[in-house]
């Protein structure tokens, strides 16, 4: 059974900068992927899948060097979200929209995750240990961690546990 636990993060300025970069890079990849999907459909009437867009990610990293500074799972999860939004189009939920800087800022991490309840720290790829506030403990396998920023500027981590 999957269960989520939410913690407020205590970040220093370097960590805030890293997560803001993650949000921006995920947004860029999502918007470029959406533009590719639109262009492919208009020109050849074909739909690009997640795998097609994921193959183009390495070329994007060469063009936009700063995409290599964030974890690859952030970028891939952004493309997965785009693919799901595109599939929901056919279920009647409307056409996917471009993301802007003021929309919901969040990134999902799937790999190299750990938690230390004694020191109140989460381990995330490329940034290592991040402090959090909260006493909720759990036992189980961590499936993913979603880091988000609300409109007030607070950062949160939602830990999905099996």
N, C-alpha and C positions, 0 to 999 in steps of 0.2 A: 504494500500500500504506500502510495506517495503522499508525503506531507511536507508543507513548506513552513519555514521559520524565517521571520524578518528581523533584521538587526540594523540599528543605526550605526553608521561608520564614523570613526574619528580619524580624519585624514589630515596629513600635513600638506603644505602647498605643492610639493612635488607630486604627491599622489593625486591631488585634485586635478593638477595639470594633466597627468596621465589619463585619468578617467574622462576628462573633457576631450582629450585627443581621441580616446576610444569612441566616445559618442559622435564626434565629428566624422571620424573615418567610417564608422558603421553607417551613418547617414549618407555620406558620399557614395559608398558602395551600393546602398539601397537605391539612391536616385539614379546613379549611372546604370544599374541593372534594369531599373524600370524604363529608362530611356532606350536601352538596347532591346528590351522586349517590345516596346512600342514600335521602334524602327523596324525590327525584324517582321513584325506582323503587318505593318503598312507596306513594306517592300515585297515580301515573299509570301505573305499570309501563313507563316509558320510561327509556332510559339516556342520560345527558348525555355528549356527546363533549368532547374537548379544546377544540374551537372554541366550544362553548356556555359552558364554564367560563371561557375566555379573554375572552369578551365581558363577563362579570361582573367581571373584574379591575379595570376602570376604576371601577366602583361601589365595589368593595372599597377602592381607593386613596382614595376620598373619605371612606369610613367610618373606615378605619384610615390616618391621614395618614402614619405612619411607613413604610408600604409604599413610598412615593415616594422614600425616602432610599436605597433599594437599586436595583440595576440591574434593568430589566424582564426581562432574559433569565433571571435567577435565578428569578423568580416563574413565568415561562412554562415553564421547564424542570422546575420542581416539578410543574406541572400535566401536563406530558408524562409524567413519571415515574408520576403517579397514573393516567393513562390507560393506560399500559403495564401497571401492576400490575392494573388492572381487566381488561385483555385476558388477562393470564396466569391470571386466575381461571378462565376457561373452558378453560384448558389443564391444569388440575388442580393449580395451585400454591398454592391457598388464597385466602381472602378478604383484601383489602388491610387493613392495620392502621393505626390512627392513629399518627403519629410523636410521640415524646416528646423531652424535652430531652436525655436521656441516650443516645439512639440515635445512629446514625452521622450526624455533622454534615458535610454537604458541599453545595456549590453549584457550578453549572456556568455558565460564561460562554462565549458564542458570538461576541460582536461586539466590535469595537474592541480587538483583541488584538495585542500585539507583544512582542518579547523583545530584550534587549540583552545579548549575552554578554560584551562588554567591561566593562560596569559591573555585571554580574550582577543585572539587573532585569527584571521582567515588567510589562507595561502592561495594566491591567484597567480596565473602565469604572467611572466614578464615584469611583475611588480613585487612579487614575493609576499611578505606578511603585511596585513592591514589590520589595524585595531578596530574593534567594534564594541558597542555598549549593549549590554543585555545579559541576562542570566539563564535564558532558556537553553537547556541542554537536550541533546537527543543521542540516540544510538542508531546506527545504520550507515548505509552507503550514500555518500553525497553524489547526486546525479548531475546537478548543475547549480550555478550561482548566478543570479541576475543582479547586477549593480545598477541602481537607478538614482536619478537626481530629481527632486521635486522642485516646484516653482519657487520655494523659499530658499533653495540652495543647499538643502540637506541631502546627504548621500545615504542610501540604504542598500543592504544586501539581502536578497531573498534566497535562502538556501533550500533547494529541493532535495528531500531525503527519501530513500526507499527503506 
